[in-house]
Amino acid sequence: MEHLGEDWEPWYAALDRGFERALGRLADLEPLVVLFSGGVDSGLLAWELRGRPGTRLSTFGVVGSPDLEAGRGGAERLGIPWSASTATPKEVADRARALDKWIGPLSPTERSVETAFALAVERAPPGMLVCGQGVDELFLGYAHFRPLDPEGTARRADADLSHLVDVGWPREQEIARRLGRRVRAPYLDPAFVAAANAIPLPQRSVANPPKALFRGWAERRGLPREIALRPKRALQFGSGVDRLLRKRGPDR
């Protein structure tokens, strides 16, 4: 990872303050269930909430998917109770068709993302769900940022975050509601978003590895290095849902 020296400390301190405010809003919500992929985004939430009574981790994936192994290993490393859930190809396809009726036409990528999210929510243990949405948008974790110049990076970062806040996250909250669940995203708390957005884009866009500033901050907060630096595919890929849906086609 690129060296993140003392000049980064003011940004880290601002993130600390925003994050602690966001976590403070979970104070009266128990038990908490972290939707845990084994990567840094959900890993930091798990690390911070590990002392809360009743907190547990939940990982979803089709049989043989990378997230199941990463979730198991990460939970063992953190020492937090963990459970896994799976779905058959038919169950994945059925959930995707149900989402088509609930929220209308989606792009293939959006359909895979929301199907994986819905299955993770539906099959998690009882409790308030906590997820890591927002980190890729705030810390420019997506591959589409790599070839952009500074002006293009700024435009795309604004567009990605606006789409998540205005469209993606409300849609996912509605999916959870239809499934009889509630879900929180601490990284989308206004206090944390403000702290992250105050960091200049050149610092947030350090990409060796992707989200280097966020990874360094997570490690500074105590997250074990192997989780803080773990390469991680997006939910729809790590869970195996995208591959399965694309193989079956949109109408099967």
C-alpha positions in Angstrom: 0.0 0.0 0.0 1.2 3.5 -0.8 2.7 5.1 2.3 0.2 7.1 4.2 2.2 9.3 6.5 1.6 11.9 9.2 0.1 14.4 6.8 -2.9 12.1 6.6 -3.6 12.4 10.3 -6.0 15.4 10.1 -8.1 13.5 7.6 -8.1 10.4 9.8 -9.1 12.4 12.8 -12.0 14.0 10.9 -13.2 10.5 9.8 -12.9 9.3 13.4 -15.3 12.1 14.6 -17.8 11.5 11.8 -17.7 7.7 12.2 -18.2 7.8 16.0 -21.2 10.0 15.5 -22.6 7.6 13.0 -22.0 4.6 15.2 -23.5 6.5 18.2 -26.8 6.6 16.3 -26.9 2.8 16.6 -26.7 3.0 20.4 -30.2 1.8 21.2 -30.5 -0.7 18.4 -29.9 -4.3 19.6 -29.1 -6.9 18.5 -27.1 -5.8 15.5 -26.3 -8.0 12.5 -23.5 -6.9 10.2 -23.9 -8.0 6.6 -20.3 -9.2 6.4 -18.4 -10.0 3.2 -15.0 -10.3 4.9 -13.7 -7.2 3.2 -12.6 -3.9 4.7 -15.9 -2.0 4.5 -18.0 -4.5 6.5 -14.9 -5.6 8.3 -14.4 -2.2 10.0 -18.1 -2.1 11.1 -17.7 -5.6 12.5 -14.5 -4.5 14.4 -16.1 -1.4 15.8 -19.3 -3.2 16.9 -17.6 -6.4 18.2 -18.1 -5.3 21.9 -21.8 -4.7 21.5 -23.9 -7.4 23.3 -25.6 -9.6 20.7 -23.7 -8.4 17.7 -23.2 -11.1 15.1 -22.0 -11.3 11.4 -23.9 -12.8 8.5 -22.6 -13.7 5.1 -24.6 -14.7 2.0 -23.4 -16.4 -1.1 -24.2 -19.2 -3.5 -22.4 -22.5 -2.7 -18.7 -22.2 -3.4 -18.7 -18.4 -3.7 -15.6 -16.4 -2.5 -17.6 -14.4 0.1 -18.5 -17.5 2.1 -14.9 -18.4 2.7 -13.8 -14.7 3.3 -16.7 -14.2 5.7 -15.8 -17.4 7.7 -12.1 -16.5 7.9 -12.8 -12.9 8.8 -15.3 -13.8 11.5 -12.8 -16.2 13.0 -10.1 -13.6 13.0 -12.3 -11.0 14.7 -13.8 -13.5 17.2 -17.4 -12.5 16.5 -20.3 -15.0 16.1 -21.0 -15.7 12.5 -23.5 -17.5 10.3 -23.7 -18.1 6.6 -26.7 -18.6 4.2 -26.9 -19.8 0.7 -29.4 -20.0 -2.1 -30.1 -22.4 -5.0 -30.0 -21.1 -8.6 -33.7 -21.3 -8.7 -34.0 -19.2 -5.4 -31.7 -16.6 -6.9 -33.7 -16.4 -10.1 -37.0 -16.2 -8.1 -35.8 -13.4 -6.0 -34.6 -11.5 -9.1 -38.0 -11.8 -10.7 -39.7 -10.6 -7.5 -37.5 -7.5 -7.5 -38.5 -6.9 -11.1 -42.1 -6.6 -9.9 -41.2 -4.5 -6.9 -39.0 -1.9 -8.3 -39.3 -2.2 -12.1 -36.7 -2.7 -14.8 -33.0 -2.5 -13.8 -29.7 -2.8 -15.7 -28.1 -6.3 -15.5 -25.6 -5.0 -13.0 -28.2 -3.3 -10.8 -30.4 -6.4 -11.0 -27.5 -8.5 -9.7 -26.6 -6.0 -7.0 -30.1 -5.8 -5.6 -30.8 -9.5 -5.9 -27.6 -10.2 -3.9 -28.6 -7.5 -1.4 -32.1 -8.8 -1.0 -31.0 -12.4 -0.4 -28.4 -11.2 2.2 -31.1 -9.2 4.0 -33.8 -11.9 3.7 -31.6 -14.7 5.1 -29.8 -12.8 7.9 -30.5 -13.6 11.5 -33.0 -11.5 13.4 -31.9 -8.0 14.4 -31.2 -4.6 13.0 -29.0 -5.0 9.9 -25.9 -2.9 9.4 -24.2 -2.7 6.0 -21.1 -1.1 4.4 -22.8 0.9 1.6 -21.1 4.1 0.6 -17.4 3.4 1.0 -16.7 2.8 -2.8 -18.5 6.1 -3.7 -16.8 8.2 -1.0 -13.3 6.8 -1.4 -13.5 6.1 -5.2 -13.1 2.3 -5.0 -14.6 1.5 -8.4 -12.5 0.6 -11.4 -14.2 3.2 -13.6 -12.2 5.9 -11.7 -8.8 4.6 -12.7 -8.5 6.1 -16.2 -10.1 9.5 -15.4 -8.4 12.8 -15.2 -9.0 15.0 -12.1 -12.0 16.8 -13.6 -13.5 13.6 -14.8 -12.9 12.0 -11.4 -14.7 14.9 -9.6 -17.7 14.6 -11.9 -18.0 10.9 -11.6 -17.5 10.9 -7.8 -20.4 13.4 -7.4 -22.6 11.4 -9.8 -21.9 8.1 -8.1 -22.6 9.4 -4.6 -25.7 11.3 -5.7 -27.1 8.2 -7.4 -26.5 6.1 -4.3 -28.0 8.6 -1.9 -31.0 9.5 -4.1 -31.7 6.2 -5.8 -29.7 3.2 -4.8 -29.9 3.4 -1.0 -33.6 4.3 -0.9 -34.3 1.4 -3.2 -32.4 -0.9 -0.9 -34.2 0.3 2.2 -37.5 -0.3 0.4 -36.3 -3.9 -0.5 -35.5 -4.5 3.1 -38.9 -3.1 4.2 -40.7 -5.4 1.9 -38.8 -8.3 3.4 -39.8 -7.2 6.9 -36.3 -6.0 7.9 -34.6 -2.7 8.8 -31.1 -1.8 7.6 -28.7 1.0 8.5 -25.6 2.2 6.6 -23.3 4.2 9.0 -21.0 5.3 6.1 -23.9 7.2 4.7 -24.6 9.0 7.9 -24.4 12.8 7.2 -21.6 13.2 9.7 -19.4 10.6 8.0 -20.3 11.8 4.5 -19.3 15.3 5.4 -16.0 14.2 7.0 -15.2 12.1 3.9 -16.2 14.8 1.4 -14.0 17.3 3.2 -10.9 15.3 2.2 -9.6 16.5 -1.2 -10.2 14.1 -4.1 -6.4 13.6 -4.8 -6.1 12.0 -1.3 -9.3 10.0 -1.6 -8.3 8.7 -5.0 -5.0 7.1 -4.1 -5.5 3.7 -5.7 -2.7 1.5 -4.7 -4.6 -0.5 -3.5 -8.1 0.9 -4.2 -9.5 2.9 -1.3 -6.0 3.2 0.2 -6.9 6.1 2.5 -9.9 4.3 3.8 -7.9 1.1 4.3 -5.1 3.0 6.1 -7.6 4.6 8.4 -9.3 1.3 9.1 -6.0 -0.3 10.1 -5.2 2.8 12.2 -8.5 2.1 14.1 -7.3 -1.4 14.9 -8.8 -3.5 12.1 -6.4 -6.4 11.5 -4.2 -5.7 8.5 -5.2 -8.9 6.6 -8.8 -7.7 6.6 -7.9 -4.0 6.0 -5.9 -4.8 2.9 -7.9 -7.8 1.6 -8.8 -7.5 -2.1 -12.6 -7.7 -2.3 -15.0 -8.1 -5.2 -18.3 -6.3 -5.2 -21.3 -8.1 -3.5 -22.8 -9.3 -6.7 -19.6 -10.9 -7.8 -18.3 -12.2 -4.4 -21.6 -13.8 -3.7 -21.8 -15.5 -7.0 -25.2 -14.0 -7.9 -24.0 -12.0 -10.9 -22.5 -15.0 -12.6 -25.6 -17.1 -11.9 -28.1 -14.5 -13.2 -26.1 -13.8 -16.3 -25.9 -17.5 -17.1 -29.6 -18.0 -16.7 -30.6 -14.9 -18.6 -33.1 -12.2 -17.7 -36.3 -14.3 -18.2 -35.4 -17.6 -16.6 
